[in-house]
Amino acid sequence: MGNFLEIESAARRLSAEERRRLLLSLAASLREEGRPLPAPRSFTSAEMQSWIKEDERDLAARELAVLRDAYRGDDWAEYAS
């Protein structure tokens, strides 16, 4: 495990472009191994609808908080939108 941590630490010191190239290289090597991909996940319509409703509630709460902060004169309100 120490070896993995060393590699991970070294990867953090790479530039963004170097990390991108490393990631693409690792992905290519995994594809070359020929292991099958996991089966696609399947979700019911009810599950997806519940996620959409949750997202809509979260968005409404965020919009309400921004309006509340703007009303109070909070300087951060302009950055939230």
Buried (B, 14 or more C-beta within 10 A) or exposed (E): EEEEEEEEEEEEEEEEEEEEEBEEEEEEEEEEEEEEEEEEEEEEEEEEEEEEEEEEEEEEEEEEEBEEBBEEEBEEBEEEE
